[in-house]
Amino acid sequence: MMNQYETVFIATPVLSEPQVKEAVKKFRDIITDNGGEMIHEEEWGMKKLAYPIQKKSTGFYHLFEFKAAPAFIDKLETEFRRDEKVIRFLTVKLDKYAAEYSQKRRNLLKDKAVKEE
């Protein structure tokens, strides 16, 4: 059975743009290589942290929304912990209401992007 999850992770601000993209690709590949299905992905860019983490006050935020088997989440979180480029991460299982809300939010973002073009 596949559940729907949302993961937000913060990459350290000392990385260059290609290094951030490489880290994002690494985690995207881990999800898809282990039978996960990517639903949505957002790059939030560099943001100020609420409090310093490892003496850093900013970080690159990235969101993944995906479907995966429950047993896979431990493996994914272990990979986040092992990667020195990631300073924080949070994975949340979406219930049906959160999944519906997320779908509506994606549709709004898509509509907004179309109007801006």
Secondary structure as UniProt FT lines:
FT   STRAND          3..11
FT   TURN            13..14
FT   HELIX           17..33
FT   TURN            34..35
FT   STRAND          37..53
FT   TURN            54..55
FT   STRAND          56..68
FT   TURN            70..71
FT   HELIX           72..82
FT   TURN            84..85
FT   STRAND          86..94
FT   HELIX           96..116
//
